[in-house]
Amino acid sequence: MKIVVMCLCFFIEMSSVFAQERKEPMLSFDDKGKYIYYEVVTQQDKSAEALKERAKAYFRSPAAPKIQFLTQDSLWIGKGKLIINKTAFVLTRPSGEVRYQLYLDFKNGKYRFWLTDFNFIPYQRDRYGNFVPATSIGIPLEQNPGKLNALEWASYLKVTAKEVQLFADKFKQTMLADTAIAIPTTKAVPVQVTKDQKW
Amino acid sequence: MKLKSIFTTASLSFASFSYAQEAPLQISGSVDTYYKYDFAKQPNIGTSFASDQNSISLGMIDLALKKTTGKASFVGELSFGPRGQYQSLINGDGTDDNSFHIQNLYAAYAFTDKFTVTAGYMGTFIGYEVISPTGNYNYSTSYLFTNGPFQNAGIKGSYAFSSKVSLMLGLFNDWNVYKDLNGVSHVGGQLTLSPVEGWTAYLNVLSGKSAGAVGTGTILDLTTAYQVTEKVKLGLNAADYSVTHDGGGYTGGALYVQNAFTTAFSLGLRGEYFNWKGTGGDSDENVLAFTLSANVKAGGLTFIPEVRFDDSSSAMFLKKNLNPSKNASQFSLAAVYAF
């Protein structure tokens, strides 16, 4: 019994140490006081057109988040969303979504992108047991939620920052890779003719 | 040995967690409790749920499961407590006090992105308010809700013509029953319109002859909500229910105005006019009801302090001295936790 208790204490201690060491991604404020994720990426060997084509192919692939692009001229502007799930061990349910604006700008040898205008839309369960947006107009993530909802709001911010970091990492990785972006097609099933086959 | 069993349990938990991440089973629900005080000290206002006078009473514990695998999904929602049993559900087999506790139990299949077929026992598509306290702004319910259907068992197909227009058509049992004693007897439809972002309107119809009814009942219902600004929301519900062969019915309308002062505090007013159609030569009776509620949110918990004033055309309420009265007023405080 003592061994079990000691092992458990050790695991709890170690996991808290690791948790402290792990760096949590955070969003920054822009000059208007809005949350922003901004990054300039250099890819010296690629022209602006090549970078655009690569980005286009990425956002068309099923692996990419669904972005509804409003313009794809010199500056790309798109709308996206990420779902905030409330998870406790094996249980999970969506508690809301964060809608954002994505901006992409390409030049020869480099590109920049930023995500901003983060708005939280809470979900509520409808009469059929499905989670649906409770409102159509979101609450800016910069808004002070008050003492009563501060803890929950902090968790939305944390998840948003984490998801945005994942989005950025994946996007940059795809832009960097030289291999073609795979768009899955229906795989042909091999046919084996067994009729009249001698065996 | 103990160490071994701990590691086994941990491995199994981790395995189930990994599986859950792949295809998560959604588990959600709510718990609600309330206190109501009628100023005439009578349980006067007889709408659903907030019914007990001067008592800290139970609503229900509601548990919902949802799972989606590819194009198929199911929802199972169970409720325990007065709100989720005898106040909103019929007995399971109709012969004793058993209840199946089921609010929703259905399976759905999305044949395409636009067309879905659903079959089972579902919350009704009629009306503005719902049984779950997390889906309503006011805690006490409207007369339109109390007198309308709660659930409809049946099979329905929904087709989305665009993001702004969709249509549902279905065959249903009698209102609020797990099984229909006179066969699948009702047809229903719902036209959903979303002309602008934030505004949705539902035009509903449900018609059929219930077991033991004198005639065919038809309900026409308009339910609409518009998020005017980040803070202001408007809602409207209007309905007419008529049963042929002088079987009565009702007509009514309710207007909902809500203003969110902060993310944690909002106020909402519901004004309702409701008319019971007289039968057998009796005249109609109507009631005008005003309900002012606040929603104070702290995480998953919502406190709903509420005052309500009802004024009737006939003396349908009681005074303190038990004499009949045309009006009634009450205060209630409810706590609703959603998880």
Interface residues (C-beta under 8 A of the other chain):
Chain A: M1 I3 V4 C7 N85 K86 F89 V90 L91 T92 R93 P94 Q124 R125 D126 R127 Y128 G129 N130 F131 T135 S136 I137 G138 I139 Q143 P145 G146 L148 N149 L151 E152
Chain B: K2 L3 I6 S13 S16 F17 A20 P24 L25 Q26 I27 S28 S30 A64 K66 V75 G76 E77 Q103 N104 Y106 M122 G123 T124 F125 V130 I131 S132 T134 G135 E197 G198 Q227 T229 E230 K233 T262 T263 A264 V296 K297 A298 G299 G300 A338 F339
